[in-house]
Amino acid sequence: MTNVQTVLGRATAMAGRRTLYWAGAGGFDPHAATPAQPLAVGQAWPKLPADEQAIYRPLAEAAGLDLNDPDLVVPACDCSGFVCWALGISRHPAPDRWINTDSVWDDAQGAGVQFKKLARAAPGCLVVYPKAGSGEKFGHIGIVTQVDANGRAALIAHCSAVNFATAPPDAIKVNAAVAFEHQPKSIYVWFQGIAA
């Protein structure tokens, strides 16, 4: 079992490392030094669907990445991979199990086996919304680092394409919880593996 200070320390220490946002990347080894995995972007790029290329191309170009370089390898992660790593768990804990925004949201809204829904934010809790029913291409998840007087997330550590698009190019940043405030399906959840 981990504690809030460890989770917040891991999460905030990742900011500023120029991690590329890439859906499905990172978070597989909770004991690794970072949540990112080396991604052969130059080889993966041609295999991406056109809609995903449209999302990533401006981000890569803004960061000066040459997508046509077959030898291009950069550290990459997505929001769920980042959060799982900060919590000290693998996002793929079993062959038939995958921790992502939808699975976290579903568990918190239902049985609460691993993630329990909270009425108010607390430092170290997660804020999440699913892809399903959100009207967005992806769900999103982050770690609350600071709470306002009304019990809402003031600051979050999260990994996102929007973060990468904002200078300096880095998918992992600590900033305002705007992405979650405007999404009605957002909820606060507590990972049961964190000592309260």
Beta strands, then each sheet from edge to edge (+ up, - down):
strand 1: 2-3
strand 2: 20-21
strand 3: 37-39
strand 4: 74-77
strand 5: 115-118
strand 6: 126-129
strand 7: 140-147
strand 8: 153-159
strand 9: 172-176
strand 10: 187-191
strand 11: 194-195
sheet 1: 1+ 11+
sheet 2: 2+ 4+ 3-
sheet 3: 5+ 10- 6+ 7- 8+ 9-
end
